[in-house]
Amino acid sequence: MILIDAFASLQDRKLEPYSASMEWLQMARGAGSVLSVAIHAIIDDKNAKIMAIIKASPQLDDTKCLFAAENRTPLLATLLSREPPLDKEPWLPETQDAYEQTVSYIGNAQAAISANEHPMGICRRVMAFPLLVPKMFLDFVEQHRP
């Protein structure tokens, strides 16, 4: 419920001037941590009511699919460009990995939209974004890194 409420709160935020919605990202990430602990506590209980949500489509536990390199191919030129002034950004292998995983996740969602996936599935993907992308990426957003 916290994830849904946090996601729904995005509709009321100001868009001008733009600022990243760190409240949503942080709240969702925190709720995801609690959810993870709860799921591990009941994972063997096939009658647990949360199982219907866990098993709902799309399955978001297939990290090979979510973060596949081919997901980011259509977005490489626009989202992973290192043209000036971005070529001055600190760029360690961990930085590259965080950005690539995030762009792969976005590309996976874009592919689902292109495949006419049900809007509820798209919504689930967007709501899960802060839980599934690397924390390092969220740190970059908070630091206002391009």
GROMACS elastic network, one bead per residue, 0.5 to 0.9 nm:
[ bonds ]
;  ai    aj funct       b0    kb
    1     4     6  0.51065   500
    1     5     6  0.60727   500
    1     6     6  0.84733   500
    2     5     6  0.50799   500
    2     6     6  0.59516   500
    2     7     6  0.84297   500
    2    27     6  0.79139   500
    2    28     6  0.74456   500
    2    31     6  0.65662   500
    3     6     6  0.51578   500
    3     7     6  0.60660   500
    3     8     6  0.85030   500
    3    24     6  0.86224   500
    3    27     6  0.75929   500
    3    28     6  0.54825   500
    3    29     6  0.88472   500
    3    31     6  0.65578   500
    3    32     6  0.78970   500
    3   127     6  0.69375   500
    3   128     6  0.83096   500
    4     7     6  0.51211   500
    4     8     6  0.60162   500
    4     9     6  0.85772   500
    4    28     6  0.88606   500
    4   127     6  0.74039   500
    5     8     6  0.50523   500
    5     9     6  0.61557   500
    6     9     6  0.52382   500
    6    10     6  0.70962   500
    6    23     6  0.81480   500
    6    24     6  0.55446   500
    6    25     6  0.85901   500
    6    27     6  0.67754   500
    6    28     6  0.67259   500
    6   127     6  0.87589   500
    7    10     6  0.56318   500
    7    11     6  0.80640   500
    7    24     6  0.66358   500
    7    28     6  0.80330   500
    7   126     6  0.86311   500
    7   127     6  0.62289   500
    8    11     6  0.60299   500
    8    12     6  0.81225   500
    9    12     6  0.57514   500
    9    13     6  0.71180   500
    9    24     6  0.78990   500
   10    13     6  0.54594   500
   10    14     6  0.88361   500
   10    21     6  0.77116   500
   10    24     6  0.73865   500
   11    14     6  0.86122   500
   13    21     6  0.82885   500
   14    17     6  0.73517   500
   14    18     6  0.74898   500
   14    19     6  0.85035   500
   15    18     6  0.51106   500
   15    19     6  0.74261   500
   16    19     6  0.80157   500
   19    22     6  0.84363   500
   20    23     6  0.86033   500
   20    25     6  0.88213   500
   20   141     6  0.70577   500
   20   142     6  0.75667   500
   20   144     6  0.83352   500
   21    24     6  0.55458   500
   21    25     6  0.64714   500
   21    26     6  0.87452   500
   22    26     6  0.58324   500
   22    27     6  0.82083   500
   22   138     6  0.82890   500
   22   141     6  0.79392   500
   22   142     6  0.66537   500
   23    26     6  0.53159   500
   23    27     6  0.58904   500
   23    28     6  0.83375   500
   24    27     6  0.51775   500
   24    28     6  0.58726   500
   24    29     6  0.83164   500
   24   130     6  0.82782   500
   25    28     6  0.53467   500
   25    29     6  0.60518   500
   25    30     6  0.86134   500
   25   129     6  0.83810   500
   25   130     6  0.53792   500
   25   131     6  0.83014   500
   25   138     6  0.73494   500
   26    29     6  0.50613   500
   26    30     6  0.60984   500
   26    31     6  0.85206   500
   26   130     6  0.76371   500
   26   138     6  0.83572   500
   27    30     6  0.51474   500
   27    31     6  0.60605   500
   27    32     6  0.84239   500
   27   130     6  0.88499   500
   28    31     6  0.50351   500
   28    32     6  0.59450   500
   28    33     6  0.86454   500
   28   127     6  0.79188   500
   28   128     6  0.78582   500
   28   129     6  0.86607   500
   28   130     6  0.60848   500
   28   131     6  0.65372   500
   29    32     6  0.50124   500
   29    33     6  0.64330   500
   29    34     6  0.89602   500
   29   128     6  0.88151   500
   29   129     6  0.89488   500
   29   130     6  0.55402   500
   29   131     6  0.50143   500
   29   132     6  0.85455   500
   29   135     6  0.85697   500
   30    33     6  0.51649   500
   30    34     6  0.65869   500
   30    35     6  0.86743   500
   30   131     6  0.83100   500
   31    34     6  0.51484   500
   31    35     6  0.60532   500
   31    36     6  0.85359   500
   31   131     6  0.84604   500
   32    36     6  0.59923   500
   32    37     6  0.86744   500
   32   128     6  0.84275   500
   32   130     6  0.84293   500
   32   131     6  0.57051   500
   32   132     6  0.89394   500
   33    36     6  0.51366   500
   33    37     6  0.64923   500
   33    38     6  0.87630   500
   33   131     6  0.80554   500
   34    37     6  0.53034   500
   34    38     6  0.62847   500
   34    39     6  0.86718   500
   35    38     6  0.50417   500
   35    39     6  0.60219   500
   35    40     6  0.85867   500
   36    39     6  0.51529   500
   36    40     6  0.62378   500
   36    41     6  0.86566   500
   37    40     6  0.52762   500
   37    41     6  0.63303   500
   38    41     6  0.51109   500
   38    42     6  0.65973   500
   38    43     6  0.84623   500
   39    42     6  0.53468   500
   39    43     6  0.55194   500
   39    50     6  0.80666   500
   39    51     6  0.87161   500
   39    54     6  0.87236   500
   40    43     6  0.51701   500
   40    44     6  0.82943   500
   41    44     6  0.80438   500
   41    45     6  0.88833   500
   42    45     6  0.53162   500
   42    46     6  0.82237   500
   42    48     6  0.70450   500
   42    50     6  0.89270   500
   43    46     6  0.72572   500
   43    48     6  0.83265   500
   43    51     6  0.82088   500
   44    47     6  0.88612   500
   44    48     6  0.88242   500
   45    48     6  0.55826   500
   45    51     6  0.84727   500
   46    49     6  0.84380   500
   46    51     6  0.67760   500
   47    50     6  0.85255   500
   47    51     6  0.72465   500
   48    51     6  0.56802   500
   48    52     6  0.81923   500
   49    52     6  0.61731   500
   49    53     6  0.79167   500
   50    53     6  0.53653   500
   50    54     6  0.63303   500
   50    55     6  0.87121   500
   51    55     6  0.58884   500
   51    56     6  0.82949   500
   52    55     6  0.53255   500
   52    56     6  0.60412   500
   53    56     6  0.50914   500
   53    57     6  0.85358   500
   54    57     6  0.84872   500
   54    59     6  0.76952   500
   54    60     6  0.86885   500
   55    58     6  0.81590   500
   55    59     6  0.66467   500
   56    59     6  0.64985   500
   56   121     6  0.87025   500
   57    60     6  0.80852   500
   57   120     6  0.87957   500
   57   121     6  0.63176   500
   57   124     6  0.85562   500
   58   121     6  0.57242   500
   58   122     6  0.83822   500
   58   124     6  0.75972   500
   58   125     6  0.77338   500
   59    62     6  0.68234   500
   60    63     6  0.73475   500
   60    65     6  0.88716   500
   60    66     6  0.73544   500
   60   124     6  0.88301   500
   60   125     6  0.76168   500
   60   128     6  0.81790   500
   60   132     6  0.85643   500
   61    64     6  0.88182   500
   61    65     6  0.88582   500
   61    66     6  0.82086   500
   62    65     6  0.55391   500
   62    66     6  0.63051   500
   62    67     6  0.86591   500
   63    67     6  0.57216   500
   63    68     6  0.78398   500
   63   132     6  0.88683   500
   64    67     6  0.55729   500
   64    68     6  0.55741   500
   65    68     6  0.52836   500
   65    71     6  0.84458   500
   65   105     6  0.89310   500
   65   108     6  0.78115   500
   66    71     6  0.78191   500
   66   101     6  0.85351   500
   66   104     6  0.67621   500
   66   105     6  0.54387   500
   66   106     6  0.87389   500
   66   107     6  0.85217   500
   66   108     6  0.58281   500
   66   109     6  0.84327   500
   67    70     6  0.85308   500
   67    71     6  0.70337   500
   67    72     6  0.84430   500
   67   100     6  0.81973   500
   67   101     6  0.54844   500
   67   102     6  0.76756   500
   67   103     6  0.81986   500
   67   105     6  0.54830   500
   67   106     6  0.89469   500
   67   107     6  0.86234   500
   67   108     6  0.74814   500
   68    71     6  0.55616   500
   68    72     6  0.76366   500
   68   101     6  0.80482   500
   68   104     6  0.61442   500
   68   105     6  0.81365   500
   68   108     6  0.81405   500
   69    72     6  0.57439   500
   69    73     6  0.69659   500
   69   100     6  0.78479   500
   69   101     6  0.81497   500
   69   104     6  0.62640   500
   70    73     6  0.52022   500
   70    74     6  0.81417   500
   70   104     6  0.75176   500
   70   107     6  0.83392   500
   70   108     6  0.89434   500
   71    74     6  0.72984   500
   71    75     6  0.81977   500
   71   103     6  0.77095   500
   71   105     6  0.72221   500
   71   106     6  0.77986   500
   71   108     6  0.53562   500
   71   109     6  0.87653   500
   71   110     6  0.85007   500
   71   111     6  0.75634   500
   72    75     6  0.52377   500
   72    76     6  0.60261   500
   72    79     6  0.88635   500
   72   100     6  0.73622   500
   72   101     6  0.84825   500
   72   102     6  0.88228   500
   72   103     6  0.55509   500
   72   105     6  0.78363   500
   72   106     6  0.75932   500
   72   107     6  0.51541   500
   72   108     6  0.78056   500
   73    76     6  0.54286   500
   73    77     6  0.83740   500
   73   104     6  0.82335   500
   73   107     6  0.79248   500
   74    77     6  0.75736   500
   74    78     6  0.85668   500
   74   107     6  0.75012   500
   75    78     6  0.55476   500
   75    79     6  0.56710   500
   75    80     6  0.73787   500
   75   103     6  0.72595   500
   75   104     6  0.85961   500
   75   106     6  0.87854   500
   75   107     6  0.70220   500
   76    79     6  0.55438   500
   76    80     6  0.50699   500
   76    81     6  0.67504   500
   76   100     6  0.89662   500
   76   103     6  0.81299   500
   77    80     6  0.60750   500
   77    81     6  0.54745   500
   78    81     6  0.58740   500
   79    82     6  0.89620   500
   79    99     6  0.88048   500
   79   103     6  0.71656   500
   80    96     6  0.89951   500
   80    99     6  0.74722   500
   80   100     6  0.77047   500
   80   103     6  0.79338   500
   81    86     6  0.78137   500
   81    87     6  0.87074   500
   82    85     6  0.77587   500
   82    86     6  0.50935   500
   82    88     6  0.85071   500
   82    89     6  0.84982   500
   83    86     6  0.55262   500
   83    87     6  0.56189   500
   84    87     6  0.51232   500
   84    88     6  0.72001   500
   85    88     6  0.59682   500
   85    89     6  0.78775   500
   86    89     6  0.54270   500
   86   146     6  0.72631   500
   87    90     6  0.82688   500
   87    91     6  0.85154   500
   88    91     6  0.83943   500
   89   145     6  0.81907   500
   89   146     6  0.83352   500
   90    95     6  0.79977   500
   91    94     6  0.79336   500
   91    95     6  0.56195   500
   91    96     6  0.66084   500
   92    95     6  0.50417   500
   92    96     6  0.64110   500
   92    97     6  0.86991   500
   93    96     6  0.50731   500
   93    97     6  0.61857   500
   93    98     6  0.86842   500
   94    97     6  0.50220   500
   94    98     6  0.61560   500
   94    99     6  0.86721   500
   94   136     6  0.84550   500
   95    98     6  0.52022   500
   95    99     6  0.63071   500
   95   100     6  0.85313   500
   95   136     6  0.76652   500
   95   137     6  0.80629   500
   96    99     6  0.53237   500
   96   100     6  0.59938   500
   96   101     6  0.85354   500
   97   100     6  0.50667   500
   97   101     6  0.59833   500
   97   102     6  0.84450   500
   97   134     6  0.86972   500
   98   101     6  0.53644   500
   98   102     6  0.62145   500
   98   103     6  0.86727   500
   98   133     6  0.77362   500
   98   134     6  0.56640   500
   98   135     6  0.80393   500
   98   136     6  0.61888   500
   98   137     6  0.56073   500
   99   102     6  0.51335   500
   99   103     6  0.60953   500
   99   104     6  0.84615   500
   99   134     6  0.83230   500
   99   136     6  0.86967   500
   99   137     6  0.64779   500
  100   103     6  0.51393   500
  100   104     6  0.59825   500
  100   105     6  0.85791   500
  101   105     6  0.62277   500
  101   106     6  0.87071   500
  101   133     6  0.67135   500
  101   134     6  0.71790   500
  102   105     6  0.51105   500
  102   106     6  0.63155   500
  102   107     6  0.85789   500
  102   129     6  0.86576   500
  102   132     6  0.86152   500
  102   133     6  0.54256   500
  102   134     6  0.69881   500
  102   137     6  0.72449   500
  103   107     6  0.59922   500
  103   108     6  0.84905   500
  104   108     6  0.60823   500
  104   109     6  0.86682   500
  105   108     6  0.50088   500
  105   109     6  0.63886   500
  105   110     6  0.86480   500
  105   125     6  0.88463   500
  105   129     6  0.77765   500
  105   132     6  0.82910   500
  105   133     6  0.72064   500
  106   109     6  0.51280   500
  106   110     6  0.61711   500
  106   111     6  0.86346   500
  106   126     6  0.88005   500
  106   129     6  0.84492   500
  107   111     6  0.60729   500
  107   112     6  0.85662   500
  108   111     6  0.50981   500
  108   112     6  0.63205   500
  108   113     6  0.87749   500
  108   125     6  0.89701   500
  109   112     6  0.50313   500
  109   113     6  0.63264   500
  109   114     6  0.86925   500
  109   122     6  0.67323   500
  109   125     6  0.65603   500
  109   126     6  0.77234   500
  110   113     6  0.50492   500
  110   114     6  0.61983   500
  110   115     6  0.85700   500
  110   122     6  0.88675   500
  111   115     6  0.60742   500
  111   116     6  0.86475   500
  111   117     6  0.88319   500
  112   115     6  0.50006   500
  112   116     6  0.63564   500
  112   117     6  0.53324   500
  112   118     6  0.86028   500
  112   121     6  0.83596   500
  112   122     6  0.70027   500
  113   116     6  0.50978   500
  113   117     6  0.57216   500
  113   118     6  0.82594   500
  113   119     6  0.81754   500
  113   122     6  0.69001   500
  114   117     6  0.76020   500
  116   119     6  0.81140   500
  117   120     6  0.82382   500
  117   121     6  0.64603   500
  117   122     6  0.68128   500
  118   121     6  0.53785   500
  118   122     6  0.66555   500
  118   123     6  0.88517   500
  119   123     6  0.60727   500
  119   124     6  0.85310   500
  120   124     6  0.61285   500
  120   125     6  0.86570   500
  121   124     6  0.50024   500
  121   125     6  0.63047   500
  121   126     6  0.87561   500
  122   125     6  0.50832   500
  122   126     6  0.63214   500
  122   127     6  0.86352   500
  123   126     6  0.51001   500
  123   127     6  0.60479   500
  123   128     6  0.85048   500
  124   127     6  0.51014   500
  124   128     6  0.61014   500
  124   129     6  0.86539   500
  125   128     6  0.51864   500
  125   129     6  0.62800   500
  126   129     6  0.51473   500
  126   130     6  0.82855   500
  127   130     6  0.72915   500
  127   131     6  0.82367   500
  128   131     6  0.52606   500
  128   132     6  0.61932   500
  128   133     6  0.85926   500
  129   132     6  0.54118   500
  129   133     6  0.59920   500
  130   133     6  0.58170   500
  130   134     6  0.81632   500
  130   135     6  0.80148   500
  130   138     6  0.75459   500
  131   134     6  0.81703   500
  131   135     6  0.83721   500
  132   135     6  0.84086   500
  133   136     6  0.84198   500
  133   137     6  0.70488   500
  133   138     6  0.78777   500
  134   137     6  0.54636   500
  134   138     6  0.70221   500
  134   139     6  0.89827   500
  135   138     6  0.50845   500
  135   139     6  0.62554   500
  135   140     6  0.86885   500
  136   140     6  0.62663   500
  136   141     6  0.87416   500
  137   141     6  0.63310   500
  137   142     6  0.87009   500
  138   142     6  0.62424   500
  138   143     6  0.86188   500
  139   142     6  0.50591   500
  139   143     6  0.62070   500
  139   144     6  0.86733   500
  139   145     6  0.88133   500
  140   144     6  0.61968   500
  140   145     6  0.52386   500
  140   146     6  0.78722   500
  141   144     6  0.50224   500
  141   145     6  0.59405   500
  141   146     6  0.77579   500
  142   145     6  0.76867   500
